[in-house]
Amino acid sequence: MLRPFDPALPLPPQEAGWDENLRFAYTEVDAFWLTRWTAETGWETGRLYEHRGATLELSPGANVLYYGQGVFEGLKAFRTRAGKLVLFRPMDNARRLQASAARLAMEPPPVNLFLEAVTAVVRANARWVPAPERGSFYLRPVLIGTEPVLGVRPSQEYLFYVFGCPVGPYMGGNRLIVLSGVHRSAPYGTGAAKAAGNYAGCLRPQKIAREMGYTDVLYLDAREDRYIEELTGANFFAVLKDGTLVTPALGSILPGITRDSVLTIAREVFGWVAVERKLAIEEVLSDAAEAFYVGTAAVLSPVTVIHYRGADHPVGDGNPGPRARMLRQALVEIQLQERPDPWGWVVEVA
């Protein structure tokens, strides 16, 4: 059931300390945003609805339930120390959602509609954006095919909605494992799309990794089973002993927005050599001084151990490295408007 949300109604202030010890978990807040598209009407005017107790109604024949037309995004809003609410690179998320939708033959929301939605959700839930040292407000834009269909074909009806949750750290462990006989994606597949099905296929390997005491799986390429691709939900980087920053080239991996931000900061802020190319697991184990993974949720976390072919291998000296710390600090400072942003990544929410 959906109940319209009235942003003019007064809301009680948060209790002191409400944002202490936040977890990365789903939380119903004040409002979420929703619109629909059909081939006959196009995109309807979107609006806010009450988040608490909200449910979505779908036909048992909805395309997303078995033909898998479902893509999504993840981005964050922050409260700066000056008290401003800001979004980080929302236009890039909007464009990536469009690319994911195109790969799955879905009708993508226009960029301006995406920006309207995420801005409205942050504004309506302003009291749920944590203090800068305590967390962030994670936004989840979702696009699903809802038309009841029986034969295999694209949906002619779509639901686009955006909700948000106050969150603390995500993942954060520093031990990865390469599992044999498991791959996340293949060349010419859907690995570059942020499609729901890509993550479903990673759940069992991730469960196995965690039961073995590792943070996540480090996936290799499906063609040669040699070159590093990415984690379940994060991109991988290595700092080689000569100082070169290397990350796997795009193709069958997700074009991460944090990945692009880190490459840009490394090149333009620190003046480092940063390259995108094939990166063999053997090269990382023998020649990496540091390694880390990045993502909107994970931000940037160091990797100190990689398990490969039955043995734990320390990365470098087995401790978090200085370049990872420098990159993380610079990224967070840009997000909080504490460092110059010459690229216009940070968007203030009025």
FITORRO-627793 format. One record per residue (C-alpha): residue in three letters; x, y, z; residue number from 1. Coordinates in Angstrom, 3 decimals. Example, Ala and Ser with C-alpha at 12.3 -4.5 7.8 and 13.67 -1.06 7.14 Angstrom:
BEGIN
  residuo        xx        yy        zz  num
      ala    12.300    -4.500     7.800    1
      ser    13.670    -1.060     7.140    2
// end
This chain:
BEGIN
  residuo        xx        yy        zz  num
      met     0.000     0.000     0.000    1
      leu     1.227     3.481    -0.882    2
      arg     0.320     6.650     1.024    3
      pro     1.298    10.063    -0.406    4
      phe     3.906    11.926     1.642    5
      asp     3.284    15.573     2.490    6
      pro     6.633    17.372     2.878    7
      ala     4.840    20.363     4.455    8
      leu     3.875    18.379     7.545    9
      pro     6.225    18.986    10.510   10
      leu     8.432    16.087    11.583   11
      pro     9.833    15.574    15.084   12
      pro    13.555    16.198    15.599   13
      gln    15.867    13.231    15.879   14
      glu    16.902    12.081    19.327   15
      ala    20.443    12.927    20.392   16
      gly    22.892    10.279    19.242   17
      trp    20.485     8.626    16.804   18
      asp    23.271     8.260    14.217   19
      glu    25.811     6.639    16.512   20
      asn    26.830     3.078    15.609   21
      leu    24.997     2.993    12.283   22
      arg    25.115    -0.255    10.323   23
      phe    24.828    -0.748     6.585   24
      ala    21.224    -1.947     6.692   25
      tyr    17.787    -1.240     5.278   26
      thr    15.834     1.293     7.326   27
      glu    12.408     2.744     6.641   28
      val    12.680     6.526     6.854   29
      asp    10.158     9.260     6.047   30
      ala     9.652     9.190     2.286   31
      phe    10.568     7.516    -0.987   32
      trp     9.882     8.537    -4.590   33
      leu     8.124     6.594    -7.335   34
      thr     6.934     6.903   -10.913   35
      arg     5.721     4.583   -13.683   36
      trp     6.212     4.270   -17.421   37
      thr     4.036     2.602   -20.035   38
      ala     4.390     2.525   -23.796   39
      glu     1.126     4.468   -24.073   40
      thr     1.698     7.222   -21.489   41
      gly     5.458     7.560   -21.101   42
      trp     6.831     8.577   -17.702   43
      glu     4.227     9.756   -15.238   44
      thr     4.907    12.661   -12.911   45
      gly     6.783    11.201    -9.987   46
      arg     5.930    11.883    -6.373   47
      leu     6.908    11.127    -2.800   48
      tyr     5.205     8.450    -0.719   49
      glu     5.475     7.510     2.931   50
      his     8.284     5.016     3.357   51
      arg     7.185     3.429     6.617   52
      gly     5.063     0.385     5.906   53
      ala     5.204     0.918     2.142   54
      thr     4.796    -2.096    -0.114   55
      leu     4.759    -2.491    -3.888   56
      glu     2.113    -4.516    -5.707   57
      leu     3.225    -6.655    -8.633   58
      ser     1.397    -9.070   -10.885   59
      pro     2.481   -12.715   -10.512   60
      gly     3.429   -12.409   -14.185   61
      ala     5.618    -9.306   -13.787   62
      asn     8.580    -9.490   -16.129   63
      val    11.156    -8.793   -13.422   64
      leu    10.167   -11.880   -11.439   65
      tyr    11.386   -14.387   -14.012   66
      tyr    12.866   -12.642   -17.074   67
      gly    14.944   -10.477   -14.764   68
      gln    14.475    -6.968   -16.133   69
      gly    15.801    -5.244   -13.046   70
      val    18.647    -2.720   -12.738   71
      phe    19.584    -0.377    -9.939   72
      glu    22.043     2.231    -8.713   73
      gly    23.764     3.212    -5.496   74
      leu    24.906     6.704    -4.528   75
      lys    25.337     8.726    -1.374   76
      ala    24.275    12.007     0.144   77
      phe    26.392    13.606     2.853   78
      arg    26.010    16.247     5.511   79
      thr    29.047    18.503     5.436   80
      arg    30.572    20.036     8.539   81
      ala    29.057    23.323     7.382   82
      gly    25.610    21.697     7.563   83
      lys    24.984    21.451     3.822   84
      leu    23.416    18.398     2.193   85
      val    25.298    17.236    -0.897   86
      leu    25.168    14.435    -3.459   87
      phe    28.263    12.880    -5.019   88
      arg    28.259    12.518    -8.823   89
      pro    24.495    11.902    -9.242   90
      met    24.559    12.620   -12.978   91
      asp    27.065     9.822   -13.489   92
      asn    24.769     7.420   -11.658   93
      ala    21.891     8.575   -13.851   94
      arg    23.894     7.892   -17.007   95
      arg    25.059     4.506   -15.763   96
      leu    21.454     3.511   -15.005   97
      gln    20.588     4.441   -18.573   98
      ala    23.429     2.265   -19.892   99
      ser    22.358    -0.667   -17.693  100
      ala    18.757    -0.282   -18.839  101
      ala    19.808    -0.209   -22.492  102
      arg    21.738    -3.477   -22.051  103
      leu    18.585    -5.158   -20.702  104
      ala    16.248    -3.563   -23.296  105
      met    14.513    -1.450   -20.639  106
      glu    13.068     2.066   -20.800  107
      pro    15.490     4.289   -18.841  108
      pro    14.366     7.343   -16.889  109
      pro    15.772    10.596   -18.307  110
      val    18.710    12.100   -16.439  111
      asn    16.630    15.052   -15.233  112
      leu    13.973    12.692   -13.834  113
      phe    16.661    10.705   -11.998  114
      leu    18.093    13.907   -10.507  115
      glu    14.622    15.099    -9.508  116
      ala    14.006    11.810    -7.703  117
      val    17.253    11.570    -5.735  118
      thr    17.136    15.245    -4.781  119
      ala    13.527    14.960    -3.588  120
      val    14.360    11.910    -1.451  121
      val    17.331    13.614     0.212  122
      arg    15.350    16.789     0.856  123
      ala    12.355    14.921     2.292  124
      asn    14.599    12.810     4.543  125
      ala    17.029    15.535     5.568  126
      arg    16.741    14.620     9.236  127
      trp    18.038    11.130     8.397  128
      val    21.331    12.296     6.882  129
      pro    23.971    11.516     9.547  130
      ala    26.714    13.756    10.835  131
      pro    29.828    13.528     8.606  132
      glu    31.906    11.521    11.050  133
      arg    29.097     9.020    11.647  134
      gly    27.884     7.905     8.246  135
      ser    26.050     8.881     5.079  136
      phe    22.633     8.607     3.444  137
      tyr    22.682     5.775     0.903  138
      leu    20.296     6.135    -2.040  139
      arg    18.960     3.194    -4.014  140
      pro    17.358     4.039    -7.398  141
      val    15.626     0.961    -8.856  142
      leu    14.131     0.251   -12.292  143
      ile    12.065    -2.911   -12.844  144
      gly     9.882    -4.344   -15.592  145
      thr     6.359    -4.795   -14.236  146
      glu     4.212    -5.817   -17.216  147
      pro     2.676    -9.303   -16.924  148
      val     4.224   -11.305   -19.760  149
      leu     4.494   -14.993   -20.596  150
      gly     6.730   -15.202   -23.648  151
      val    10.290   -13.895   -23.587  152
      arg    10.239   -10.203   -24.522  153
      pro    10.920    -6.805   -22.948  154
      ser     8.322    -5.347   -20.616  155
      gln     6.137    -2.502   -21.832  156
      glu     5.643    -1.198   -18.283  157
      tyr     8.301    -0.063   -15.797  158
      leu     8.469     1.127   -12.235  159
      phe    11.207     3.545   -11.188  160
      tyr    11.603     4.324    -7.513  161
      val    14.216     5.719    -5.145  162
      phe    14.577     5.147    -1.416  163
      gly    17.338     5.986     0.998  164
      cys    18.757     4.777     4.317  165
      pro    21.222     6.210     6.840  166
      val    24.228     3.896     6.837  167
      gly    27.546     3.241     8.503  168
      pro    30.532     1.249     7.179  169
      tyr    30.119    -1.513     4.584  170
      met    32.360    -4.575     4.387  171
      gly    35.708    -3.195     5.520  172
      gly    37.574    -6.510     5.776  173
      asn    41.022    -6.881     4.239  174
      arg    41.135   -10.594     3.290  175
      leu    40.040   -11.786    -0.172  176
      ile    39.870   -15.244    -1.716  177
      val    39.996   -16.485    -5.312  178
      leu    37.610   -19.432    -5.581  179
      ser    38.178   -22.015    -8.312  180
      gly    35.457   -22.624   -10.860  181
      val    33.519   -19.441   -10.088  182
      his    33.218   -16.376   -12.314  183
      arg    31.120   -13.245   -11.993  184
      ser    30.659   -12.486   -15.696  185
      ala    31.960   -13.251   -19.166  186
      pro    32.993   -11.232   -22.220  187
      tyr    29.999    -9.756   -24.075  188
      gly    27.706   -10.580   -21.134  189
      thr    25.983    -8.264   -18.680  190
      gly    28.919    -7.692   -16.334  191
      ala    29.152    -3.988   -17.195  192
      ala    25.484    -3.428   -16.288  193
      lys    24.327    -2.945   -12.715  194
      ala    21.778    -5.714   -13.176  195
      ala    20.147    -7.471   -10.239  196
      gly    20.946   -10.905   -11.649  197
      asn    24.682   -10.228   -11.590  198
      tyr    24.565   -10.017    -7.813  199
      ala    22.340   -13.060    -7.354  200
      gly    25.009   -15.201    -8.989  201
      cys    27.606   -13.925    -6.485  202
      leu    25.675   -14.697    -3.300  203
      arg    26.712   -18.335    -2.925  204
      pro    30.440   -17.697    -3.569  205
      gln    30.340   -14.768    -1.154  206
      lys    28.707   -16.952     1.493  207
      ile    31.435   -19.583     1.041  208
      ala    34.148   -16.931     1.291  209
      arg    32.777   -15.552     4.535  210
      glu    32.382   -18.993     6.052  211
      met    36.098   -19.502     5.323  212
      gly    37.013   -16.261     7.075  213
      tyr    37.420   -13.953     4.063  214
      thr    35.699   -10.669     3.325  215
      asp    34.723   -11.415    -0.256  216
      val    35.599   -13.227    -3.459  217
      leu    38.138   -11.782    -5.872  218
      tyr    36.885   -12.854    -9.300  219
      leu    39.114   -13.740   -12.243  220
      asp    38.179   -13.528   -15.914  221
      ala    36.027   -16.264   -17.392  222
      arg    38.130   -16.729   -20.542  223
      glu    41.583   -17.501   -19.098  224
      asp    40.872   -17.695   -15.368  225
      arg    43.945   -15.568   -14.765  226
      tyr    43.184   -11.859   -14.930  227
      ile    41.561   -10.047   -12.007  228
      glu    38.129    -8.558   -12.625  229
      glu    36.437    -7.320    -9.426  230
      leu    34.765    -8.257    -6.144  231
      thr    31.062    -8.938    -5.651  232
      gly    30.285    -5.235    -5.382  233
      ala    33.575    -3.348    -5.627  234
      asn    36.398    -2.596    -8.061  235
      phe    39.975    -3.708    -7.417  236
      phe    43.226    -1.700    -7.477  237
      ala    46.889    -2.566    -6.965  238
      val    49.865    -0.291    -6.353  239
      leu    52.913    -1.942    -7.917  240
      lys    56.366    -1.728    -6.390  241
      asp    57.385     0.884    -8.972  242
      gly    54.525     3.122    -7.784  243
      thr    52.167     2.506   -10.718  244
      leu    48.488     2.332    -9.792  245
      val    46.737    -0.379   -11.821  246
      thr    43.090    -1.378   -12.073  247
      pro    41.468    -3.914   -14.433  248
      ala    40.274    -2.435   -17.721  249
      leu    36.571    -2.056   -18.385  250
      gly    34.695    -4.580   -20.497  251
      ser    33.030    -7.252   -18.417  252
      ile    33.250    -5.355   -15.104  253
      leu    31.084    -2.606   -13.671  254
      pro    32.297     0.904   -14.588  255
      gly    32.432     2.038   -10.978  256
      ile    31.966     5.725   -10.245  257
      thr    34.247     5.503    -7.216  258
      arg    36.732     3.672    -9.458  259
      asp    36.707     6.577   -11.900  260
      ser    37.004     9.070    -9.034  261
      val    40.059     7.286    -7.621  262
      leu    41.757     7.171   -11.022  263
      thr    41.103    10.883   -11.519  264
      ile    42.372    11.827    -8.049  265
      ala    45.490     9.692    -8.484  266
      arg    46.333    11.293   -11.822  267
      glu    45.233    14.887   -11.342  268
      val    45.682    15.500    -7.610  269
      phe    48.729    13.379    -6.796  270
      gly    50.310    13.165   -10.260  271
      trp    50.706     9.387   -10.107  272
      val    50.840     7.019   -13.059  273
      ala    47.452     5.271   -13.069  274
      val    46.621     2.745   -15.783  275
      glu    43.707     0.532   -16.765  276
      arg    44.822    -2.799   -18.228  277
      lys    44.795    -6.541   -17.754  278
      leu    46.067    -7.395   -14.294  279
      ala    47.084   -11.005   -13.677  280
      ile    46.646   -12.488   -10.230  281
      glu    50.284   -13.656   -10.340  282
      glu    51.455   -10.083   -10.967  283
      val    49.583    -8.804    -7.925  284
      leu    50.953   -11.546    -5.683  285
      ser    54.550   -10.989    -6.831  286
      asp    54.750    -7.280    -7.569  287
      ala    52.076    -5.380    -5.605  288
      ala    53.131    -3.181    -2.715  289
      glu    49.498    -2.360    -1.876  290
      ala    46.005    -3.400    -2.943  291
      phe    42.547    -2.098    -2.154  292
      tyr    38.944    -2.201    -3.331  293
      val    36.561     0.698    -3.923  294
      gly    32.846     1.301    -4.309  295
      thr    30.079     3.665    -3.297  296
      ala    29.214     1.534    -0.275  297
      ala    32.724     0.302     0.525  298
      val    34.402     3.695    -0.193  299
      leu    38.050     2.487    -0.209  300
      ser    39.353    -0.406     1.872  301
      pro    42.834    -1.962     1.873  302
      val    43.553    -5.595     0.987  303
      thr    46.373    -7.207     2.943  304
      val    45.811   -10.921     2.169  305
      ile    44.704   -12.766    -0.971  306
      his    44.045   -16.508    -0.787  307
      tyr    44.939   -18.206    -4.069  308
      arg    45.350   -21.914    -4.867  309
      gly    45.290   -23.116    -1.306  310
      ala    47.491   -20.515     0.356  311
      asp    47.231   -17.060     1.910  312
      his    49.502   -14.533     0.200  313
      pro    50.300   -11.237     1.951  314
      val    50.076    -8.154    -0.253  315
      gly    53.286    -6.184     0.098  316
      asp    54.343    -6.277     3.731  317
      gly    50.888    -7.418     4.787  318
      asn    49.830    -4.014     6.149  319
      pro    47.576    -1.254     4.747  320
      gly    49.636     1.062     2.547  321
      pro    50.101     4.842     2.491  322
      arg    48.732     5.416    -1.015  323
      ala    45.402     3.808    -0.164  324
      arg    45.145     6.082     2.886  325
      met    45.971     9.146     0.811  326
      leu    43.393     8.312    -1.846  327
      arg    40.658     7.591     0.692  328
      gln    41.319    10.798     2.595  329
      ala    41.259    12.885    -0.579  330
      leu    38.055    11.240    -1.796  331
      val    36.230    11.780     1.502  332
      glu    37.428    15.385     1.742  333
      ile    36.097    16.109    -1.754  334
      gln    32.756    14.511    -0.903  335
      leu    32.454    16.693     2.210  336
      gln    33.531    19.906     0.419  337
      glu    36.757    20.046     2.428  338
      arg    39.014    19.872    -0.639  339
      pro    38.663    21.606    -4.035  340
      asp    36.366    19.870    -6.521  341
      pro    37.490    21.058    -9.971  342
      trp    35.376    18.383   -11.691  343
      gly    32.020    19.526   -10.288  344
      trp    31.328    16.136    -8.707  345
      val    29.582    17.441    -5.589  346
      val    26.015    18.717    -6.042  347
      glu    24.366    20.698    -3.250  348
      val    20.759    19.904    -2.345  349
      ala    18.898    23.171    -1.831  350
// end
